[in-house]
């Protein structure tokens, strides 16, 4: 154990950098990094498996700052440890445009940031996914994966509803490689936590299957001992560390004012005096730098030994390196081609949720890294195949997770799975419940990570469940999220193509909006070209110069095909354009988009949802057949007819427009 004097000097270096950076920016959060500095110092100096020389080492321990507003804690840590790129210039420019030290930690920007946190509770739930990934890979690659996931979470993280979903899932799965430090400072922005909450967090976590204990968060020996006890546990651990927010600030420490930015020169000067830190802003004395550099290099020998172990197993190493790089197996393309061939040979009339399951059945043998799951709707989402083993407590080598009725927690855990690396997560619920997943979907898109959200029961075709379960605005809402591909396939072929694109795209998540009701097989081509990749394409030409273009997605493509036949019977030529993915179509060259949109007199968009977003394709003067309000309860066919979403209605609207 290091001398207390040296510990205090190392912890105060974090506090000083946090104060200096926040003061320079005139914004930020000084309180958490000053209060949690002792925890972070003990963790990184003595326990965490982390080599500053290789911060991307695959078998490193993961560190998640769930209370992301305290971002200067992680920035200061990475700088002091000597991580390349974590420069003092970055810290001096905290929260400034063009620098990596963002107000909240952003994945892929500053080194050592494992996930984008800021929305409270997300990091905690991400960490659950990381811990699942570690156990899954440990089961697959014996001897190569053996690490922990550490979290610092605050009162706010534990108040957010997502925390309940996360901790109950972790407790149920007995994720004993997950250690959460609760920065128990009793303060929120509005004042003492007691004005809004009286939860006994230790009892809450214990009731959810966690090992719990309370310690003094400013006692390095107590912190270290608690970590050692956590490592011996057969359950996830909560260490409630009692801390003082803004530790060292002479008048603000322990108050809600310390939660925000300490910028008053007198207060900062007083803190320096109280902490015994006489050094100029952003200056770290050489002897303290050496102590931190030693901590940063502590795991270098272990990392090198691990690398040698990996190199000694070339066949295993090749597969391990493949999945950690996120590359697809050689059998992937063949499996997709097989599904497309089956579509042509059998012409199945099935729901696209069932089509999705056929794709997963084909992919499962060649993609052991895919971890699928469902929020209690497994039989409805069709995200499980017979060959997928279930991940349970103590048995982590499967490919399927029963997430329970935890849509929010599921989506966030899927982000953690993806961020950990080595696995590709997919998870399902009803499209209407994407509202419960949306914060995590947004963060998937913001981070640019590969996550597959399988959203079934995608329209008023849900039928009898009624408007509470009929998503009418959800597809448009999801299409509004940048860097997210939303697929609404029309048959087995498009579903296979959507999965192919979802899994081969590393830098963005995807939503697959799938039907409950059966649909005919429209595509009759089995070629190698993925037409869904264009976002929109002509699925049915007109026999001559077309007067009408019918644009549709998903289940409404077959409706458009019927309308085309009705129009043809009346001597009106119409072409049909399938639009499975707005985002991919928008990314096509202008020449292609103009060609597909065409110049027909009448353009009609058809989707059993609201019009929002369609004007980019049909124009503001284009016609639309879809929803203008919420749905209604009844058999699907009657509901479609009630709202005028039928082939006959489309044909009538086209003929009326041509007569104008």
C-alpha positions as CSV (number, residue, x, y, z in Angstrom):
1,X,0.0,0.0,0.0
2,X,1.4,3.4,-1.0
3,X,2.0,6.0,1.7
4,X,-1.0,8.2,2.4
5,X,1.1,11.3,1.6
6,X,1.8,10.0,-1.9
7,X,-1.8,8.9,-2.4
8,X,-3.1,12.3,-1.5
9,X,-0.6,13.9,-3.9
10,X,-1.8,11.7,-6.7
11,X,-5.5,12.2,-6.0
12,X,-5.0,16.0,-5.6
13,X,-3.4,16.0,-9.1
14,X,-6.8,14.9,-10.4
15,X,-8.6,17.5,-8.4
16,X,-6.3,20.3,-9.5
17,X,-6.6,19.4,-13.2
18,X,-10.4,19.3,-12.8
19,X,-10.5,22.7,-11.1
20,X,-8.1,24.3,-13.6
21,X,-9.9,22.9,-16.7
22,X,-13.4,23.9,-15.5
23,X,-12.2,27.3,-14.5
24,X,-10.6,27.9,-17.9
25,X,-13.7,26.7,-19.7
26,X,-15.9,28.7,-17.3
27,X,-18.3,25.7,-17.4
28,X,-18.4,22.0,-16.5
29,X,-18.6,20.0,-13.3
30,X,-15.9,20.2,-10.7
31,X,-17.7,18.3,-7.9
32,X,-17.5,14.7,-9.0
33,X,-13.9,14.5,-10.1
34,X,-12.9,16.3,-6.8
35,X,-15.1,14.0,-4.7
36,X,-14.3,10.7,-6.5
37,X,-10.5,11.3,-7.0
38,X,-9.6,9.0,-4.2
39,X,-11.6,6.1,-5.7
40,X,-10.1,6.6,-9.1
41,X,-6.6,6.9,-7.7
42,X,-6.8,3.6,-5.8
43,X,-8.5,1.8,-8.7
44,X,-6.0,2.8,-11.4
45,X,-2.9,2.8,-9.2
46,X,-3.4,-0.6,-7.6
47,X,-6.1,-2.7,-9.2
48,X,-7.4,-2.0,-12.7
49,X,-5.8,-4.0,-15.5
50,X,-4.9,-1.2,-17.9
51,X,-1.7,-0.5,-19.8
52,X,-1.4,3.2,-20.7
53,X,0.9,2.2,-23.6
54,X,-1.9,0.2,-25.2
55,X,-5.3,1.5,-24.1
56,X,-7.1,-0.7,-26.6
57,X,-5.6,-4.0,-25.3
58,X,-8.5,-6.4,-25.7
59,X,-8.2,-8.0,-22.3
60,X,-8.0,-4.7,-20.4
61,X,-10.4,-4.0,-17.6
62,X,-13.2,-1.6,-18.7
63,X,-13.8,1.6,-16.8
64,X,-17.1,3.4,-17.3
65,X,-17.8,6.8,-15.9
66,X,-21.6,6.6,-15.8
67,X,-21.9,10.0,-14.2
68,X,-20.5,11.5,-17.4
69,X,-20.9,15.1,-16.3
70,X,-17.7,14.5,-14.2
71,X,-15.8,14.0,-17.5
72,X,-12.7,15.7,-16.2
73,X,-12.1,12.8,-13.9
74,X,-11.4,10.5,-16.9
75,X,-9.6,13.1,-18.9
76,X,-7.3,13.8,-15.9
77,X,-6.7,10.1,-15.3
78,X,-5.8,9.4,-18.9
79,X,-3.4,12.3,-19.0
80,X,-1.7,11.5,-15.7
81,X,-1.4,7.8,-16.6
82,X,0.4,8.8,-19.8
83,X,-2.0,7.6,-22.4
84,X,-1.0,8.8,-25.9
85,X,-3.2,11.6,-27.1
86,X,-4.3,12.6,-23.6
87,X,-2.3,15.8,-23.7
88,X,-2.3,18.7,-21.4
89,X,-3.3,20.9,-24.3
90,X,-6.5,18.9,-24.6
91,X,-7.2,19.5,-20.9
92,X,-6.4,23.2,-21.2
93,X,-9.1,23.3,-23.9
94,X,-11.7,21.4,-22.0
95,X,-15.2,21.8,-23.6
96,X,-13.8,23.8,-26.5
97,X,-14.7,23.3,-30.1
98,X,-12.2,21.2,-32.1
99,X,-10.8,19.4,-29.0
100,X,-11.4,15.9,-27.8
101,X,-12.2,16.8,-24.2
102,X,-15.9,17.2,-24.7
103,X,-18.3,18.3,-21.9
104,X,-19.4,14.7,-21.5
105,X,-17.1,11.7,-22.5
106,X,-17.6,10.7,-26.1
107,X,-16.6,7.3,-27.4
108,X,-14.0,7.4,-30.2
109,X,-12.8,10.9,-29.3
110,X,-10.7,10.9,-26.2
111,X,-8.5,7.9,-25.5
112,X,-9.7,5.7,-22.6
113,X,-13.3,6.6,-23.0
114,X,-15.1,3.3,-23.3
115,X,-18.6,4.7,-24.0
116,X,-20.4,8.0,-24.5
117,X,-22.1,8.9,-21.2
118,X,-24.1,11.9,-20.2
119,X,-27.7,10.7,-20.0
120,X,-27.5,9.4,-16.5
121,X,-27.8,5.6,-16.0
122,X,-26.7,4.8,-19.5
123,X,-23.1,4.0,-18.6
124,X,-24.2,1.7,-15.8
125,X,-26.5,-0.2,-18.3
126,X,-23.7,-0.2,-20.9
127,X,-21.4,-1.8,-18.3
128,X,-23.9,-4.6,-17.9
129,X,-23.5,-5.4,-21.6
130,X,-19.8,-5.2,-21.4
131,X,-19.8,-7.6,-18.5
132,X,-22.0,-10.0,-20.4
133,X,-19.6,-9.8,-23.4
134,X,-16.6,-10.5,-21.2
135,X,-18.2,-13.7,-19.8
136,X,-19.4,-14.8,-23.2
137,X,-16.0,-14.4,-24.8
138,X,-14.3,-16.0,-21.8
139,X,-16.4,-19.1,-22.4
140,X,-15.5,-19.1,-26.1
141,X,-11.9,-18.2,-25.9
142,X,-10.7,-19.9,-22.8
143,X,-7.6,-18.4,-21.2
144,X,-7.6,-15.3,-23.4
145,X,-10.4,-13.3,-21.8
146,X,-10.4,-12.6,-18.1
147,X,-11.2,-9.0,-17.0
148,X,-13.5,-6.8,-15.0
149,X,-15.8,-3.9,-15.7
150,X,-15.7,-1.0,-13.2
151,X,-18.2,1.8,-13.0
152,X,-18.5,5.0,-11.1
153,X,-22.1,6.0,-10.9
154,X,-23.8,8.8,-9.0
155,X,-27.1,9.4,-7.3
156,X,-28.6,10.6,-10.6
157,X,-27.6,7.4,-12.3
158,X,-29.3,5.3,-9.7
159,X,-32.4,7.5,-9.7
160,X,-33.0,7.0,-13.4
161,X,-35.4,4.2,-14.2
162,X,-32.9,2.5,-16.6
163,X,-30.7,1.7,-13.5
164,X,-33.4,-0.7,-12.2
165,X,-33.6,-2.6,-15.4
166,X,-29.8,-2.8,-15.5
167,X,-29.1,-3.9,-12.0
168,X,-31.8,-6.6,-11.9
169,X,-30.5,-8.1,-15.2
170,X,-27.0,-8.1,-13.9
171,X,-28.0,-9.6,-10.6
172,X,-30.0,-12.3,-12.3
173,X,-27.1,-13.2,-14.5
174,X,-24.7,-13.1,-11.6
175,X,-22.2,-11.0,-13.5
176,X,-19.5,-11.1,-10.8
177,X,-17.0,-9.3,-13.0
178,X,-19.0,-6.1,-12.7
179,X,-18.0,-3.7,-9.9
180,X,-20.0,-0.5,-9.4
181,X,-18.8,2.4,-7.2
182,X,-21.7,4.5,-6.0
183,X,-20.3,8.0,-5.5
184,X,-22.6,8.5,-2.5
185,X,-22.2,12.2,-2.0
186,X,-25.9,12.9,-1.3
187,X,-26.1,15.9,-3.5
188,X,-27.9,16.6,-6.8
189,X,-28.3,19.9,-8.7
190,X,-31.4,20.9,-6.9
191,X,-29.9,20.3,-3.5
192,X,-29.6,17.3,-1.1
193,X,-30.8,14.1,-2.6
194,X,-33.2,13.8,0.4
195,X,-35.5,16.4,-1.2
196,X,-36.4,13.9,-3.9
197,X,-35.4,10.4,-2.8
198,X,-35.1,8.2,0.3
199,X,-34.1,4.9,-1.3
200,X,-31.8,2.7,0.6
201,X,-29.6,1.8,-2.4
202,X,-27.7,-1.0,-0.6
203,X,-30.9,-2.8,0.1
204,X,-32.2,-2.2,-3.4
205,X,-29.1,-3.7,-5.0
206,X,-29.0,-6.5,-2.5
207,X,-32.6,-7.4,-3.3
208,X,-31.5,-7.5,-7.0
209,X,-28.9,-10.1,-6.3
210,X,-25.8,-8.0,-5.7
211,X,-23.0,-8.1,-3.1
212,X,-23.1,-4.7,-1.3
213,X,-21.1,-2.8,1.2
214,X,-20.6,0.8,2.3
215,X,-17.2,2.4,2.8
216,X,-15.5,5.8,3.3
217,X,-14.8,7.0,-0.2
218,X,-11.9,9.1,1.0
219,X,-10.1,6.2,2.8
220,X,-7.7,4.6,0.3
221,X,-7.2,1.4,2.4
222,X,-11.0,0.9,2.7
223,X,-11.4,1.5,-1.1
224,X,-8.7,-1.1,-1.9
225,X,-10.0,-3.7,0.5
226,X,-13.5,-3.3,-1.0
227,X,-12.2,-3.9,-4.5
228,X,-10.4,-7.1,-3.3
229,X,-13.6,-8.4,-1.7
230,X,-15.5,-7.6,-4.9
231,X,-13.1,-9.7,-6.9
232,X,-13.9,-12.7,-4.7
233,X,-17.6,-12.4,-5.0
234,X,-19.9,-14.7,-7.1
235,X,-22.2,-11.8,-7.8
236,X,-21.9,-8.3,-9.1
237,X,-20.7,-5.8,-6.4
238,X,-21.9,-2.4,-5.3
239,X,-19.5,-0.4,-3.3
240,X,-21.3,2.6,-1.8
241,X,-18.5,5.1,-1.2
242,X,-19.4,8.0,1.0
243,X,-17.8,11.1,-0.5
244,X,-17.8,14.8,-0.3
245,X,-18.7,16.5,-3.6
246,X,-16.2,19.2,-4.5
247,X,-13.8,17.8,-1.9
248,X,-11.3,20.5,-0.8
249,X,-13.4,23.5,-1.8
250,X,-13.5,25.6,1.3
251,X,-17.1,26.9,1.2
252,X,-18.7,24.9,-1.7
253,X,-17.7,21.3,-0.8
254,X,-20.7,19.2,0.2
255,X,-23.2,21.6,-1.4
256,X,-25.2,21.6,-4.6
257,X,-23.1,24.5,-5.8
258,X,-20.1,22.2,-6.0
259,X,-22.0,20.0,-8.5
260,X,-21.4,22.5,-11.2
261,X,-18.5,24.7,-12.2
262,X,-16.2,26.1,-9.5
263,X,-14.9,29.1,-11.3
264,X,-14.5,31.7,-8.4
265,X,-10.8,32.5,-8.1
266,X,-11.1,32.9,-4.3
267,X,-12.7,29.4,-4.0
268,X,-10.1,27.8,-6.2
269,X,-7.3,29.5,-4.3
270,X,-8.8,28.3,-1.1
271,X,-9.1,24.8,-2.4
272,X,-5.4,24.8,-3.4
273,X,-4.4,25.9,0.1
274,X,-6.7,23.3,1.8
275,X,-5.4,20.5,-0.4
276,X,-1.8,21.6,0.0
277,X,-1.4,22.1,-3.7
278,X,0.7,25.3,-4.3
279,X,1.4,24.6,-8.0
280,X,0.4,26.8,-10.9
281,X,-2.7,25.9,-13.0
282,X,-2.1,22.8,-15.2
283,X,1.3,22.1,-13.6
284,X,2.0,18.6,-12.2
285,X,5.2,18.3,-10.3
286,X,7.7,15.7,-11.7
287,X,7.6,13.5,-8.6
288,X,3.8,13.1,-8.9
289,X,4.0,12.6,-12.6
290,X,6.4,9.7,-11.9
291,X,4.0,8.1,-9.5
292,X,1.2,8.3,-12.1
293,X,3.5,7.1,-14.9
294,X,4.3,4.0,-12.8
295,X,0.6,3.3,-12.4
296,X,0.1,3.6,-16.1
297,X,2.8,1.1,-16.8
298,X,1.9,-1.4,-14.0
299,X,0.1,-3.8,-16.4
300,X,2.6,-3.6,-19.3
301,X,4.2,-6.9,-18.3
302,X,0.8,-8.6,-18.0
303,X,-0.2,-7.3,-21.4
304,X,2.9,-8.6,-23.1
305,X,2.5,-12.0,-21.5
306,X,-1.1,-12.1,-22.8
307,X,0.1,-11.2,-26.3
308,X,2.6,-14.0,-26.2
309,X,-0.2,-16.4,-25.1
310,X,-2.3,-15.3,-28.0
311,X,0.5,-15.7,-30.5
312,X,1.1,-19.2,-29.2
313,X,-2.4,-20.3,-30.4
314,X,-2.5,-19.2,-34.0
315,X,-5.7,-20.8,-35.0
316,X,-7.6,-19.5,-31.9
317,X,-5.9,-16.1,-32.3
318,X,-7.1,-15.8,-35.9
319,X,-10.7,-16.2,-34.9
320,X,-10.3,-14.0,-31.8
321,X,-8.7,-11.3,-33.8
322,X,-11.5,-11.6,-36.4
323,X,-14.3,-11.1,-34.0
324,X,-12.5,-8.4,-32.0
325,X,-12.0,-6.5,-35.3
326,X,-15.7,-6.9,-36.1
327,X,-15.0,-8.7,-39.4
328,X,-17.6,-11.1,-40.7
329,X,-16.7,-14.8,-41.3
330,X,-16.1,-16.2,-44.8
331,X,-19.4,-18.1,-44.6
332,X,-21.5,-14.9,-44.1
333,X,-22.1,-14.0,-47.8
334,X,-22.8,-17.6,-48.7
335,X,-25.5,-17.8,-46.0
336,X,-27.2,-14.6,-47.3
337,X,-27.1,-16.0,-50.8
338,X,-28.7,-19.2,-49.6
339,X,-31.6,-17.3,-48.1
340,X,-32.2,-15.3,-51.2
341,X,-32.2,-18.5,-53.3
342,X,-34.7,-20.0,-50.9
343,X,-37.0,-17.0,-51.5
344,X,-37.0,-17.6,-55.2
345,X,-37.4,-21.4,-54.9
346,X,-40.2,-21.5,-52.3
347,X,-41.8,-18.1,-52.7
348,X,-42.9,-18.1,-49.1
349,X,-45.8,-16.0,-48.0
350,X,-44.6,-15.1,-44.6
351,X,-44.4,-12.1,-42.2
352,X,-41.1,-10.3,-42.4
353,X,-40.5,-11.1,-38.7
354,X,-40.6,-14.8,-39.8
355,X,-38.4,-14.0,-42.7
356,X,-35.9,-12.4,-40.3
357,X,-35.8,-15.6,-38.3
358,X,-35.0,-17.6,-41.4
359,X,-32.1,-15.3,-42.0
360,X,-30.9,-15.7,-38.4
361,X,-31.1,-19.5,-38.8
362,X,-28.9,-19.3,-41.8
363,X,-26.4,-17.0,-40.1
364,X,-26.2,-18.6,-36.7
365,X,-23.7,-21.4,-37.7
366,X,-21.3,-19.0,-39.3
367,X,-21.7,-16.1,-36.8
368,X,-21.0,-17.4,-33.3
369,X,-20.2,-13.8,-32.3
370,X,-23.8,-12.7,-32.8
371,X,-25.7,-12.4,-29.5
372,X,-29.4,-12.1,-30.1
373,X,-32.1,-11.4,-27.6
374,X,-35.6,-10.2,-26.9
375,X,-37.4,-8.1,-24.3
376,X,-39.7,-11.0,-23.2
377,X,-41.3,-11.2,-26.7
378,X,-39.1,-14.0,-28.1
379,X,-41.9,-15.9,-29.8
380,X,-43.3,-12.7,-31.4
381,X,-40.0,-11.1,-32.4
382,X,-38.5,-14.3,-33.8
383,X,-35.0,-13.4,-32.7
384,X,-34.2,-16.8,-31.4
385,X,-33.3,-19.9,-33.4
386,X,-33.4,-23.5,-32.2
387,X,-29.6,-23.7,-32.3
388,X,-29.0,-20.6,-30.1
389,X,-28.0,-21.5,-26.6
390,X,-29.4,-19.3,-23.9
391,X,-27.0,-17.2,-21.7
392,X,-27.8,-17.8,-18.1
393,X,-26.1,-17.3,-14.7
394,X,-22.9,-19.4,-14.8
395,X,-23.5,-20.5,-18.4
396,X,-22.4,-17.6,-20.6
397,X,-21.4,-19.3,-23.9
398,X,-24.8,-19.1,-25.6
399,X,-26.0,-16.7,-28.3
400,X,-29.3,-15.6,-26.9
401,X,-30.3,-13.4,-23.9
402,X,-33.7,-13.3,-22.3
403,X,-33.7,-9.6,-21.4
404,X,-37.1,-9.7,-19.7
405,X,-39.4,-6.7,-19.9
406,X,-36.5,-4.3,-19.9
407,X,-36.6,-2.6,-23.3
408,X,-34.6,0.4,-22.1
409,X,-32.0,-1.7,-20.3
410,X,-31.8,-4.2,-23.2
411,X,-31.0,-1.5,-25.7
412,X,-28.3,0.1,-23.5
413,X,-26.8,-3.4,-22.7
414,X,-26.6,-4.0,-26.4
415,X,-24.6,-0.9,-26.8
416,X,-22.3,-2.2,-24.1
417,X,-22.0,-5.5,-25.9
418,X,-21.0,-3.7,-29.1
419,X,-18.6,-1.4,-27.4
420,X,-16.8,-4.2,-25.6
421,X,-16.0,-5.8,-29.0
422,X,-16.0,-9.4,-30.1
423,X,-19.8,-9.7,-30.2
424,X,-22.5,-8.3,-32.5
425,X,-25.7,-7.6,-30.6
426,X,-29.2,-7.9,-31.9
427,X,-32.3,-7.5,-29.8
428,X,-36.0,-7.4,-30.4
429,X,-39.2,-5.8,-29.1
430,X,-42.4,-4.3,-30.7
431,X,-41.8,-1.2,-32.8
432,X,-44.2,0.8,-30.7
433,X,-41.8,0.1,-27.7
434,X,-38.9,1.7,-29.6
435,X,-39.9,4.7,-27.5
436,X,-38.5,2.9,-24.5
437,X,-35.3,2.1,-26.5
438,X,-34.9,5.5,-28.1
439,X,-32.3,7.0,-25.8
440,X,-30.0,4.0,-26.3
441,X,-30.7,3.9,-30.1
442,X,-29.7,7.6,-30.3
443,X,-26.5,6.9,-28.4
444,X,-25.7,3.9,-30.7
445,X,-26.0,6.3,-33.7
446,X,-24.0,9.0,-31.9
447,X,-21.2,6.6,-31.2
448,X,-21.4,5.0,-34.6
449,X,-21.5,1.4,-33.4
450,X,-23.1,-1.7,-35.0
451,X,-26.2,-2.7,-33.1
452,X,-29.2,-4.4,-34.7
453,X,-32.6,-3.4,-33.3
454,X,-35.3,-5.8,-34.4
455,X,-38.6,-4.1,-34.2
456,X,-41.6,-6.2,-35.1
457,X,-45.4,-5.6,-35.3
458,X,-44.5,-2.5,-37.3
459,X,-47.9,-0.9,-38.2
460,X,-51.6,-0.9,-37.8
461,X,-51.3,-4.5,-39.1
462,X,-50.9,-5.3,-35.4
463,X,-54.7,-5.2,-35.5
464,X,-56.7,-6.2,-32.5
465,X,-54.1,-4.9,-29.9
466,X,-55.3,-1.4,-30.9
467,X,-53.7,2.0,-31.0
468,X,-51.5,1.6,-27.9
469,X,-49.6,-1.1,-29.8
470,X,-49.9,0.2,-33.4
471,X,-46.9,2.3,-34.3
472,X,-47.9,5.1,-36.6
473,X,-45.3,7.8,-35.9
474,X,-42.4,5.5,-34.9
475,X,-40.7,4.9,-38.2
476,X,-40.7,8.6,-39.0
477,X,-39.4,9.3,-35.5
478,X,-36.5,6.8,-35.9
479,X,-35.7,8.1,-39.4
480,X,-35.1,11.5,-37.8
481,X,-32.1,10.1,-35.8
482,X,-28.8,10.9,-37.7
483,X,-26.5,8.0,-38.6
484,X,-29.2,5.3,-38.1
485,X,-30.4,3.1,-40.9
486,X,-34.1,2.2,-40.7
487,X,-35.1,-0.8,-42.8
488,X,-38.7,-1.7,-43.7
489,X,-38.4,-4.7,-46.0
490,X,-41.3,-6.0,-48.1
491,X,-40.5,-9.7,-48.4
492,X,-37.9,-12.4,-47.5
493,X,-35.4,-11.1,-50.1
494,X,-35.4,-7.6,-48.8
495,X,-35.3,-8.9,-45.3
496,X,-32.1,-10.9,-46.1
497,X,-30.6,-7.9,-47.8
498,X,-31.4,-5.6,-44.8
499,X,-29.7,-8.1,-42.5
500,X,-26.7,-8.3,-44.8
501,X,-26.4,-4.5,-44.7
502,X,-27.0,-4.3,-41.0
503,X,-24.2,-6.7,-40.2
504,X,-21.7,-5.6,-42.8
505,X,-21.9,-1.9,-41.7
506,X,-19.6,-1.4,-38.7
507,X,-20.1,2.3,-38.1
508,X,-23.8,2.7,-37.5
509,X,-26.8,0.9,-36.0
510,X,-29.8,-0.3,-37.8
511,X,-33.5,-0.8,-37.1
512,X,-35.4,-3.5,-38.9
513,X,-39.1,-2.7,-38.8
514,X,-40.9,-6.0,-39.5
515,X,-44.5,-7.1,-40.0
516,X,-46.7,-9.3,-37.9
517,X,-48.9,-10.2,-40.9
518,X,-47.9,-12.4,-43.8
519,X,-46.7,-10.8,-47.1
520,X,-46.2,-12.3,-50.6
521,X,-42.8,-12.9,-52.0
522,X,-42.4,-10.1,-54.6
523,X,-38.8,-10.2,-55.6
524,X,-38.0,-12.9,-58.1
525,X,-34.3,-12.2,-58.6
526,X,-31.6,-14.2,-56.9
527,X,-28.6,-12.2,-58.1
528,X,-25.7,-11.1,-56.0
529,X,-26.6,-7.4,-56.2
530,X,-28.2,-6.1,-53.0
531,X,-31.0,-3.8,-54.2
532,X,-31.9,-2.7,-50.7
533,X,-28.5,-1.1,-50.5
534,X,-29.8,1.6,-52.9
535,X,-32.5,2.5,-50.4
536,X,-35.1,2.7,-53.1
537,X,-35.3,1.0,-56.5
538,X,-37.9,0.2,-59.2
539,X,-39.4,-3.2,-58.2
540,X,-42.0,-3.1,-61.0
541,X,-41.6,-1.3,-64.3
542,X,-44.5,0.1,-66.4
543,X,-45.2,-1.5,-69.7
544,X,-44.5,1.7,-71.5
545,X,-44.3,5.4,-70.4
546,X,-45.8,5.5,-66.9
547,X,-48.3,8.0,-65.8
548,X,-48.1,7.1,-62.1
549,X,-45.3,6.1,-59.7
550,X,-46.3,4.3,-56.6
551,X,-43.7,4.5,-53.8
552,X,-44.1,2.2,-50.8
553,X,-42.2,0.4,-48.0
554,X,-42.6,-2.8,-46.2
555,X,-46.1,-4.4,-46.2
556,X,-47.4,-1.6,-48.5
557,X,-45.2,-2.7,-51.4
558,X,-47.5,-5.6,-52.1
559,X,-50.5,-3.2,-51.8
560,X,-48.8,-1.0,-54.4
561,X,-48.3,-4.0,-56.7
562,X,-52.1,-4.7,-56.5
563,X,-52.9,-1.1,-57.2
564,X,-50.6,-1.2,-60.2
565,X,-52.6,-4.1,-61.6
566,X,-55.9,-2.3,-61.0
567,X,-54.7,0.7,-62.8
568,X,-53.4,-1.4,-65.7
569,X,-56.9,-2.9,-66.0
570,X,-58.1,0.6,-66.6
571,X,-55.4,1.3,-69.2
572,X,-53.2,3.4,-66.8
573,X,-49.5,2.6,-66.7
574,X,-47.9,2.7,-63.3
575,X,-44.5,1.8,-61.9
576,X,-43.7,0.7,-58.4
577,X,-40.7,1.8,-56.4
578,X,-39.8,-0.1,-53.2
579,X,-38.3,2.2,-50.5
580,X,-36.9,-0.1,-47.8
581,X,-34.5,2.5,-46.4
582,X,-34.8,6.3,-46.6
583,X,-31.3,6.8,-45.3
584,X,-29.6,4.7,-47.9
585,X,-31.6,6.3,-50.7
586,X,-30.7,9.8,-49.5
587,X,-27.0,8.8,-49.7
588,X,-27.2,7.9,-53.4
589,X,-25.9,10.2,-56.1
590,X,-28.4,12.8,-57.2
591,X,-28.5,11.3,-60.7
592,X,-29.7,8.0,-59.3
593,X,-32.3,9.6,-57.0
594,X,-33.7,11.6,-59.9
595,X,-33.9,8.5,-62.0
596,X,-35.8,6.5,-59.4
597,X,-38.2,9.3,-58.4
598,X,-38.9,9.9,-62.1
599,X,-41.1,12.5,-63.8
600,X,-44.5,10.9,-63.8
601,X,-47.5,13.2,-63.5
602,X,-48.7,11.5,-60.3
603,X,-46.6,10.3,-57.4
604,X,-48.1,8.5,-54.5
605,X,-46.3,7.5,-51.3
606,X,-47.9,4.5,-49.5
607,X,-47.0,3.6,-45.9
608,X,-49.3,2.5,-43.0
609,X,-47.8,5.4,-40.9
610,X,-47.7,9.1,-40.9
611,X,-46.5,11.1,-43.9
612,X,-43.6,12.8,-42.2
613,X,-40.4,12.3,-44.2
614,X,-42.1,11.2,-47.4
615,X,-42.0,14.6,-49.1
616,X,-38.3,14.2,-49.8
617,X,-39.3,11.5,-52.2
618,X,-42.8,12.4,-53.5
619,X,-42.5,16.1,-53.2
620,X,-44.8,18.4,-51.1
621,X,-47.4,18.2,-53.9
622,X,-47.3,14.4,-54.0
623,X,-50.1,12.3,-52.8
624,X,-50.0,10.1,-49.7
625,X,-51.9,7.1,-48.6
626,X,-51.3,6.3,-44.9
627,X,-52.2,7.4,-41.4
628,X,-53.1,10.9,-40.2
629,X,-53.8,9.9,-36.6
630,X,-53.7,6.9,-34.3
631,X,-55.0,3.5,-35.2
632,X,-57.9,1.4,-34.0
633,X,-58.6,-2.0,-32.6
634,X,-59.9,-4.7,-34.9
635,X,-58.7,-7.4,-37.4
636,X,-55.8,-6.1,-39.4
637,X,-57.6,-6.3,-42.8
638,X,-60.6,-4.3,-41.5
639,X,-58.3,-1.7,-39.8
640,X,-56.5,-1.1,-43.1
641,X,-59.8,-0.7,-44.9
642,X,-61.1,1.6,-42.2
643,X,-58.2,3.9,-42.7
644,X,-58.3,3.7,-46.5
645,X,-55.0,2.0,-46.9
646,X,-56.0,-0.4,-49.7
647,X,-55.1,-1.1,-53.3
648,X,-58.5,0.2,-54.4
649,X,-58.0,3.5,-52.5
650,X,-54.6,4.0,-54.1
651,X,-55.9,3.3,-57.6
652,X,-58.8,5.7,-57.0
653,X,-56.6,8.4,-55.8
654,X,-54.3,8.0,-58.8
655,X,-57.2,8.1,-61.3
656,X,-58.7,11.2,-59.6
657,X,-55.3,13.0,-59.8
658,X,-54.9,12.1,-63.5
659,X,-58.3,13.7,-64.3
660,X,-57.3,17.1,-62.8
